[in-house]
Amino acid sequence: MTPVTESRTQTHPAPIIVAALYKFMALPNFDALRQPILQACQSVDVCGTLLLAPEGINGTIAGSRAGIDAALNSIRELLNCTDLEHKESHAVETPFYRMKVKLKKEIVTMGVPGIDPTQTVGTYVAPEDWNTLISDPDVIVIDTRNDYEVGIGTFQGAIDPKTETFRDFPSWFASQPDLRPDALAGKKVA
């Protein structure tokens, strides 16, 4: 088990910004970034959890507008990554009460040795093009979310691997001979 660095912080009187972020990038000395990132977030009263691994960063943080902006700027500077993107939502209460920066083997757990998400990636699909893509009869849609999330709702015609966690997906996929590249006959997988 990896050690967790955490601290308690205060609640925020103003509306809360919640920022979800991830970036696949080579971080060979990721463990050396834990304390500086933790301190950068704590110093501006930002709470949440960030995962650091050799393959990048992933997590969600929350705080005031000024706090989130300052924390993200510090994280970008510490990672030397000006293109670190994030998505924002708002909350009326602080969803997190402490700041944690955890060291992990992977930021998205697959458990497959040799996979390097900084090298092997699929084709990016813009949000406005997603519905057109999955409506194409030559596209096979696989809903890779866990069974709970798929139970809430899924894409019409999507294959449900019935996985409990995303970590289960690689073994399910490997057991599907119809989804091997030589069996797809020109179809795409989304």
N, C-alpha and C positions, 0 to 999 in steps of 0.2 A: 504494500500500500504506500502510495506517495504521501509525503507530509503536506499538510494544508497550512497556508499562512492566512490568518484572518484577523479581523478586528471589528469591534462594534463602532457604529457611527450614529449620528443624530438623524431624526426625521426632518423632512423638508416642508416648510410652510407654503411654498409656492407650488404650482402645478409641476408634476414630475415628468421628466423626459426619460423614456426607456429606450435604450439603444442596443440593438442586437448586431453583432459583428462577427465576421470570420474572414480569414485570409489564409489560403494555402501558400506558403512560402518557406524556403529553407531557413531554419533557425538552429544552426548547429550548436550554439551556446544558449539555448532557450532557458536553461536553469539559471543563468546569470541575470536574466531579465525579470525574474519573479519579484524580487524586492523593489527594484526601481519602478515597475509598473504598479505594484501594490501601493507604494508611497505616493506615486503621482495621483492615483485615484483617491486615496485617503486624504490627501492635502486639499482636495476640492470637494470633500464630503460626498463622494460617489460610492455607491454600494453595488454589489452584484457578484458574479462569478465569471472569471476568465480562465480558460484552459490554454496552457502553453505546451507545445510538443515540437519535436524536430521538424514537423511538417507545417507548423503555423500557429495561429491563434483563433480561438472561438469563444464566444460567450455573450453575456448580456449584462449591462450595467444600467444604473438609474441614478438620477440626481437632478439638480436644477439645470436650467439651460446653460448657464455659465459654467457649472461644474462639468457637465457632459462635454461641452466644447473644449474646455481645458484638458480634461482627461484624454479625450480622443487625440487632441494635438500632441500631448505628451507621449501617448502610445505610438502614434505615427513616427514621432521623432526617435523614440527608443528603438523601434523596429527598423528605422530607416526605410519607411514605407509610406510614401505620400499618397498612394492609391488605395489605402485601406478604406473600404466603403462600409457603411452601416445603414440600418433601417431603423426608423424611429416610430414609437407610439407614445401615448400619453397615459398617465395614471393620476388618480386623485390622491392615492396613498402610496407610500414607498413600498414597492414589492419585495425589496431586500433590506435586511437590517444590518448587514456586515459586508465587508469586501473580502473576497477570497481570490487568490491566484493559485491555481493548481497546476502541477507538472504532470503530464500524461505521456503515454507512448504515442497516442494518436488524438487528434482533435475531433474526429468523427470515427467512432470505433467500428472497424471492419474486421480486425484480427487476421488479416491476410498479409503474410510476410512478403516483402518485395514490392508492394504497391506504393507508388510515389505520386500523390495527387498534384505535385508541382510539375510533373512530367507528362503523365497520361491523363488527358481530360477529354470529355465529349465536346459536342458543339453547343455553344451558348445559344439559347433561344430567348429572345426578348419577350417580356410579359405580354405585350400586345400581339405577339405571333403564336402564343401557346395554344389557344383554342383552335386556330387553323391547323396547326401541326397535329394535334391529337384527333382531329376530325378526318384526317387523311386515312383512307382505307389501307394504305401501304405502311402505316405506322402502328406498331405494337406498343401499347401503353402498359407499363408495369407500375403499380402503386407501391413504392418501396417503404411507405410509412408502416408503423407497427399496427398490430391488430386493433388496438383501441382507437387509433386515429382513423383507420379505414372504416371501422364500425360507425364513426360519426358521419362519414361521407366520403365518396370516392368519385373518380372520373368514370363516366359511362363507358362500359366495355373494357375497363382496365382489368388486367390480371392481378389478382390478389394473392401474393405469396403466403399469406397467413403467418407472418413472422411476428414474434413477440417483441423483438428488438431489431434495430438495423444491423446489428452484428450477425443476425441469422441470415441476412440476405445473400451473402456470397455463397454459402453452402447450398441454399435453395437454388440460386441461379446456376451453379455448377451441375445441379441434378436435372436440368431442363434441356434435353437434347434438341428440342425444337427451337431453342433460342441461341444456339451456337451460330457463329457467323456463316459457316458453310450451309446451314439449314434455313437461313432467313430469306434466301432468294430475292435479294434486293430490298427487302423491307427494312425500315428503320425502327429503332427501339427508343421510346421516350419514357 
